[in-house]
Amino acid sequence: MTFLRTWTPRGSAIARIVGATTRDLADFQTEVKMWVFPEKVDGRDLGDIINTQHENVKYLPGFRIPENVVSVYLQYIINTTVCPSDQ
């Protein structure tokens, strides 16, 4: 699983590249998780917009993000990640 963080145009641009690359090459897992902070755009969660419209309308409007890129909130990553020392 690949993780990216984004709250700038650069993060979304990198997510587009990594998403397309991992989708097209068999050596990679296809799902890319993109970290987002909880924020609202026109009353909707930005993460939900990214997951349904496949576009970061706030930081990179007009550019589609591949469907294998899934936005997740940073708090979710913190709560679900297992530290190697805990294993």
CYANA upper distance limits for C-alpha pairs under 8 A (distance plus 0.5 A):
  1 MET  CA     29 GLN  CA      6.51
  1 MET  CA     30 THR  CA      8.27
  1 MET  CA     31 GLU  CA      6.82
  1 MET  CA     32 VAL  CA      6.70
  1 MET  CA     33 LYS  CA      7.76
  2 THR  CA     29 GLN  CA      8.23
  2 THR  CA     31 GLU  CA      7.58
  2 THR  CA     32 VAL  CA      5.39
  2 THR  CA     33 LYS  CA      6.51
  3 PHE  CA     32 VAL  CA      6.54
  3 PHE  CA     33 LYS  CA      5.31
  3 PHE  CA     34 MET  CA      6.13
  3 PHE  CA     35 TRP  CA      7.45
  4 LEU  CA     11 GLY  CA      7.66
  4 LEU  CA     15 ALA  CA      7.26
  4 LEU  CA     32 VAL  CA      8.02
  4 LEU  CA     33 LYS  CA      6.74
  4 LEU  CA     34 MET  CA      4.98
  4 LEU  CA     35 TRP  CA      6.17
  5 ARG  CA     11 GLY  CA      6.63
  5 ARG  CA     34 MET  CA      5.87
  5 ARG  CA     35 TRP  CA      4.68
  5 ARG  CA     36 VAL  CA      6.75
  6 THR  CA     10 ARG  CA      7.92
  6 THR  CA     11 GLY  CA      4.69
  6 THR  CA     12 SER  CA      6.39
  6 THR  CA     34 MET  CA      7.09
  6 THR  CA     35 TRP  CA      6.31
  6 THR  CA     36 VAL  CA      6.11
  7 TRP  CA     11 GLY  CA      6.96
  7 TRP  CA     12 SER  CA      8.15
  7 TRP  CA     36 VAL  CA      6.79
  7 TRP  CA     37 PHE  CA      7.59
  7 TRP  CA     59 TYR  CA      7.47
  8 THR  CA     12 SER  CA      7.29
  8 THR  CA     59 TYR  CA      6.13
  8 THR  CA     60 LEU  CA      8.43
  9 PRO  CA     13 ALA  CA      6.59
  9 PRO  CA     59 TYR  CA      5.37
  9 PRO  CA     60 LEU  CA      5.73
 10 ARG  CA     14 ILE  CA      6.58
 11 GLY  CA     15 ALA  CA      6.61
 12 SER  CA     16 ARG  CA      6.78
 12 SER  CA     56 ASN  CA      7.39
 12 SER  CA     59 TYR  CA      7.92
 12 SER  CA     60 LEU  CA      7.07
 12 SER  CA     65 ILE  CA      8.13
 13 ALA  CA     17 ILE  CA      7.07
 13 ALA  CA     60 LEU  CA      7.99
 14 ILE  CA     18 VAL  CA      6.56
 15 ALA  CA     19 GLY  CA      6.22
 15 ALA  CA     32 VAL  CA      8.31
 15 ALA  CA     34 MET  CA      7.43
 15 ALA  CA     65 ILE  CA      7.61
 15 ALA  CA     69 VAL  CA      7.46
 16 ARG  CA     20 ALA  CA      6.66
 16 ARG  CA     64 ARG  CA      8.08
 16 ARG  CA     65 ILE  CA      5.58
 16 ARG  CA     66 PRO  CA      6.62
 16 ARG  CA     69 VAL  CA      8.26
 17 ILE  CA     21 THR  CA      6.60
 18 VAL  CA     22 THR  CA      6.48
 18 VAL  CA     32 VAL  CA      8.09
 19 GLY  CA     23 ARG  CA      6.52
 19 GLY  CA     30 THR  CA      8.01
 19 GLY  CA     31 GLU  CA      8.04
 19 GLY  CA     32 VAL  CA      6.65
 19 GLY  CA     65 ILE  CA      8.08
 19 GLY  CA     66 PRO  CA      6.24
 19 GLY  CA     67 GLU  CA      8.43
 19 GLY  CA     68 ASN  CA      6.65
 19 GLY  CA     69 VAL  CA      6.16
 20 ALA  CA     24 ASP  CA      6.67
 20 ALA  CA     66 PRO  CA      6.80
 21 THR  CA     25 LEU  CA      6.64
 22 THR  CA     26 ALA  CA      7.92
 22 THR  CA     27 ASP  CA      8.25
 22 THR  CA     28 PHE  CA      5.79
 22 THR  CA     29 GLN  CA      6.93
 22 THR  CA     30 THR  CA      5.72
 22 THR  CA     31 GLU  CA      8.15
 22 THR  CA     32 VAL  CA      8.40
 23 ARG  CA     28 PHE  CA      8.18
 23 ARG  CA     29 GLN  CA      8.28
 23 ARG  CA     30 THR  CA      5.52
 23 ARG  CA     31 GLU  CA      8.30
 23 ARG  CA     68 ASN  CA      7.54
 30 THR  CA     68 ASN  CA      6.83
 31 GLU  CA     68 ASN  CA      5.50
 31 GLU  CA     69 VAL  CA      6.54
 31 GLU  CA     70 VAL  CA      7.69
 32 VAL  CA     68 ASN  CA      6.63
 32 VAL  CA     69 VAL  CA      5.16
 32 VAL  CA     70 VAL  CA      6.59
 33 LYS  CA     69 VAL  CA      6.33
 33 LYS  CA     70 VAL  CA      5.41
 33 LYS  CA     71 SER  CA      6.20
 33 LYS  CA     72 VAL  CA      6.86
 34 MET  CA     69 VAL  CA      7.08
 34 MET  CA     70 VAL  CA      6.38
 34 MET  CA     71 SER  CA      5.10
 34 MET  CA     72 VAL  CA      6.49
 35 TRP  CA     71 SER  CA      6.35
 35 TRP  CA     72 VAL  CA      5.68
 35 TRP  CA     73 TYR  CA      6.05
 35 TRP  CA     74 LEU  CA      5.90
 35 TRP  CA     77 ILE  CA      8.45
 36 VAL  CA     46 LEU  CA      8.49
 36 VAL  CA     47 GLY  CA      7.01
 36 VAL  CA     71 SER  CA      6.80
 36 VAL  CA     72 VAL  CA      6.48
 36 VAL  CA     73 TYR  CA      5.51
 36 VAL  CA     74 LEU  CA      6.55
 37 PHE  CA     73 TYR  CA      6.17
 37 PHE  CA     74 LEU  CA      6.70
 38 PRO  CA     45 ASP  CA      7.28
 38 PRO  CA     46 LEU  CA      7.53
 38 PRO  CA     47 GLY  CA      7.71
 38 PRO  CA     73 TYR  CA      6.96
 39 GLU  CA     45 ASP  CA      6.31
 39 GLU  CA     46 LEU  CA      6.32
 39 GLU  CA     47 GLY  CA      8.45
 40 LYS  CA     44 ARG  CA      5.62
 40 LYS  CA     45 ASP  CA      5.11
 40 LYS  CA     46 LEU  CA      6.10
 41 VAL  CA     45 ASP  CA      6.84
 41 VAL  CA     46 LEU  CA      6.46
 41 VAL  CA     58 LYS  CA      7.62
 44 ARG  CA     48 ASP  CA      7.80
 44 ARG  CA     49 ILE  CA      7.62
 45 ASP  CA     49 ILE  CA      6.89
 46 LEU  CA     50 ILE  CA      6.71
 46 LEU  CA     56 ASN  CA      7.85
 46 LEU  CA     57 VAL  CA      8.36
 46 LEU  CA     58 LYS  CA      8.27
 47 GLY  CA     51 ASN  CA      6.71
 47 GLY  CA     71 SER  CA      5.91
 47 GLY  CA     72 VAL  CA      7.18
 47 GLY  CA     73 TYR  CA      7.88
 48 ASP  CA     52 THR  CA      6.58
 48 ASP  CA     71 SER  CA      8.15
 49 ILE  CA     53 GLN  CA      6.01
 49 ILE  CA     54 HIS  CA      7.56
 49 ILE  CA     55 GLU  CA      7.57
 49 ILE  CA     56 ASN  CA      7.75
 49 ILE  CA     57 VAL  CA      8.19
 50 ILE  CA     54 HIS  CA      5.13
 50 ILE  CA     55 GLU  CA      5.49
 50 ILE  CA     56 ASN  CA      5.93
 50 ILE  CA     57 VAL  CA      8.18
 50 ILE  CA     65 ILE  CA      8.27
 50 ILE  CA     70 VAL  CA      8.10
 50 ILE  CA     71 SER  CA      7.03
 51 ASN  CA     55 GLU  CA      8.35
 51 ASN  CA     67 GLU  CA      8.21
 51 ASN  CA     69 VAL  CA      8.35
 51 ASN  CA     70 VAL  CA      6.38
 51 ASN  CA     71 SER  CA      6.68
 54 HIS  CA     64 ARG  CA      6.05
 54 HIS  CA     65 ILE  CA      5.39
 54 HIS  CA     66 PRO  CA      7.06
 54 HIS  CA     67 GLU  CA      6.81
 55 GLU  CA     60 LEU  CA      7.79
 55 GLU  CA     61 PRO  CA      7.11
 55 GLU  CA     62 GLY  CA      7.65
 55 GLU  CA     63 PHE  CA      6.60
 55 GLU  CA     64 ARG  CA      5.32
 55 GLU  CA     65 ILE  CA      5.85
 56 ASN  CA     60 LEU  CA      5.72
 56 ASN  CA     61 PRO  CA      6.29
 56 ASN  CA     63 PHE  CA      8.11
 56 ASN  CA     64 ARG  CA      8.30
 56 ASN  CA     65 ILE  CA      8.09
 57 VAL  CA     61 PRO  CA      4.78
 57 VAL  CA     62 GLY  CA      7.69
 65 ILE  CA     69 VAL  CA      7.28
 72 VAL  CA     76 TYR  CA      7.24
 72 VAL  CA     77 ILE  CA      7.84
 73 TYR  CA     77 ILE  CA      7.27
 74 LEU  CA     78 ILE  CA      6.85
 75 GLN  CA     79 ASN  CA      6.67
 76 TYR  CA     80 THR  CA      6.62
 77 ILE  CA     81 THR  CA      6.25
 82 VAL  CA     86 ASP  CA      7.22
 82 VAL  CA     87 GLN  CA      8.01
 83 CYS  CA     87 GLN  CA      7.56
